[in-house]
């Protein structure tokens, strides 16, 4: 068995940070190497070095036994290395064909782009590896899963035999993940070697042949997937024992906090996306809303927080109707919101952390007096919250955009939890976060519940729903299929409900 | 909240349908009220189709009964409007076309009633007047397709115009002037490119500076030197009209398209070439990719900076050609601030033409048409102040820029410096 790729002693320093510290990695021919690590562990930096986007300060790259110099992506492509970036590198307004041939265009009559020949090649690649795609479709019209196929085709079109996939499953639905894994199998059978970057433990164990773990820019070690357990991997990644199961006492539900009656909501395209929903959240319990993304959960949360007008129905908080209130009124009546898209709706990335930490109450004492902001109060509030919520940041004056995803989410949690709240609405609270941060956020949510706050958690990750919820509502096509006691269901049963199928009463339930 | 806002919702499509229908019907009524009632019955309008000195085979002039023609235009507008309200016409450009054509025909017939109006002459001068606007627009298109904003076109054209006339006068050869203008345009654009690509200076500020420098230096040189030595420095003559054999004999089209000077021909050629380059060649594909998603292009080994430098410099050379039009292409001398905003109008034409060479050219024609219409109408002594006529195309531009008539989407990375 030969090694197709070896990285030896790769070191990369950014101002103030040692992103990669003497990292060694070996990729065997025809195998999948999983590179595991938390966000900020240096995985992406390492791969960008390999792909020529960054220059290493020290170290060697050895491809097929020969040392190569990679200064720019062209060098990597020539060495047979191809990369599927986490954020797709596709031009949305161009066709699949145009995206694939960009940089290595085929021409006819000496100068004109030869779309047909490229489309023909794409067809061949599609057939060979099971990557079906319409070469003439525009990228912006394609779902995320298909866009990823185009990225893989781009790499194969350049005859790469070493493929780097950076967090390929982060943006995919469970079904699309299945599809991707099948594609990886085909690629391996065709003799390709793959580096698979991820922070999701279960994926690693199901696809990898070798696992290498990075932490804080250092190689922690390698492990055979057969010997790996989620607990072991998590400990390696985080550097301490991690509790993958949320520890919690049975809920002590009290009076009703939020009550929703017959709610109908239209989205911005005027489609009825929430279609007659009723439920209640009581103080001291977590109601989990499960469902495949896009079944009305987003609009439900927007309506509850006043961001989208409701069509009809009633929403009351502690008995008072709030469905005609403005977002600020709703927020002032004690609703905390952890939004789905933290970078767009939860934070102002170009604002410093201290300002982000007072966005909900900036107009009130102690942050404002008359027309002026009180810097001193803002800074001391920020210092305190950063310490209390363990936000890892050089100081409170850096922009929120410079933090890692987990720390950004901690800033939001700190802000929302630092004021008195009656109800917490958390939408996809741990999407894209690493194990350590997930553990932290989950603990905080349960702590709020135990303090007697009503909690509504919306998530498309079933594991998360099961870990947090006391009761589970399953949404499908804008309606609630059923509301179940969390102790009395299993994943399969919920999975069927999420697909819109009512399992007969006899099967499934424990 | 989500990014669905930019999409056309069914509700807004319905609104647009009603809006266009109402606009058409109101237009029909306006034509009736303003023109039909003030046109005398039995009077005819003559549209001249021949130019006095042209090579074209003579054709009889078009003589139409004035009142009936105007009435027909009103009827067409109202009918199309009613059909739009009832059924809906999917093509926005058809609707805009109907609005423009009915109004213009009605207006011309009315204003030239009982007189003769040279249609061919006006079309010909439209194209000539559109030439510098189109060249400015092409400069904008090629720069912005690679995501570099250049609003310094006005300044580049002024400098090129001056250099062209001085070099041509001194050397006694108009082509020396033409080449010098193109080189100067390229150099100034290269300076802009160096500032915004290498130093990542704000693109708007850099190009505003070019405009100020352009106006300042040319005005200074003009008043300090050129006005004192007009004959030796500022009197070049202009490019002759070249009649293309055979083609110039075609009635109407011949004099309009095939009896022009070299700059007009170069402009027409550039429109075609640029359209082919941008949409059908590897360089164009790379340019568009760099303008939309430079990082994607970079990861595929495309040199983002190189593409931007080359496009901005080529754009500057095209603007330089546009500058040459003002002096050696039309009057043969330099006057202070003689470009009079044509560079900026070119930018509007670029946006109206959706960053597309052919679109930019077509929009330039609209401005050229309005410009020449205004002149002709003054000759016809129409009882409308010419200032109002001059305003019309700008008002149309503003309506278009607000996005009522189909929003134009610039390249996604337009104006943003690229950081590796």
Boltz contact constraints between the chains, C-beta under 6 A:
constraints:
  - contact:
      token1: [A, 73]
      token2: [B, 299]
      max_distance: 6.0
  - contact:
      token1: [A, 73]
      token2: [B, 301]
      max_distance: 6.0
  - contact:
      token1: [A, 74]
      token2: [B, 301]
      max_distance: 6.0
  - contact:
      token1: [A, 89]
      token2: [B, 296]
      max_distance: 6.0
  - contact:
      token1: [A, 89]
      token2: [B, 299]
      max_distance: 6.0
  - contact:
      token1: [A, 91]
      token2: [B, 289]
      max_distance: 6.0
  - contact:
      token1: [A, 91]
      token2: [B, 292]
      max_distance: 6.0
  - contact:
      token1: [A, 91]
      token2: [B, 293]
      max_distance: 6.0
  - contact:
      token1: [A, 91]
      token2: [B, 296]
      max_distance: 6.0
  - contact:
      token1: [A, 93]
      token2: [B, 292]
      max_distance: 6.0
  - contact:
      token1: [A, 98]
      token2: [B, 285]
      max_distance: 6.0
  - contact:
      token1: [A, 102]
      token2: [B, 289]
      max_distance: 6.0
  - contact:
      token1: [A, 102]
      token2: [B, 300]
      max_distance: 6.0
  - contact:
      token1: [A, 103]
      token2: [B, 300]
      max_distance: 6.0
  - contact:
      token1: [A, 103]
      token2: [B, 301]
      max_distance: 6.0
  - contact:
      token1: [A, 103]
      token2: [B, 302]
      max_distance: 6.0
  - contact:
      token1: [A, 105]
      token2: [B, 282]
      max_distance: 6.0
  - contact:
      token1: [A, 111]
      token2: [B, 281]
      max_distance: 6.0
  - contact:
      token1: [A, 112]
      token2: [B, 280]
      max_distance: 6.0
  - contact:
      token1: [A, 113]
      token2: [B, 280]
      max_distance: 6.0
  - contact:
      token1: [A, 268]
      token2: [B, 4]
      max_distance: 6.0
  - contact:
      token1: [A, 269]
      token2: [B, 4]
      max_distance: 6.0
  - contact:
      token1: [A, 269]
      token2: [B, 9]
      max_distance: 6.0
  - contact:
      token1: [A, 270]
      token2: [B, 11]
      max_distance: 6.0
  - contact:
      token1: [A, 307]
      token2: [B, 1]
      max_distance: 6.0
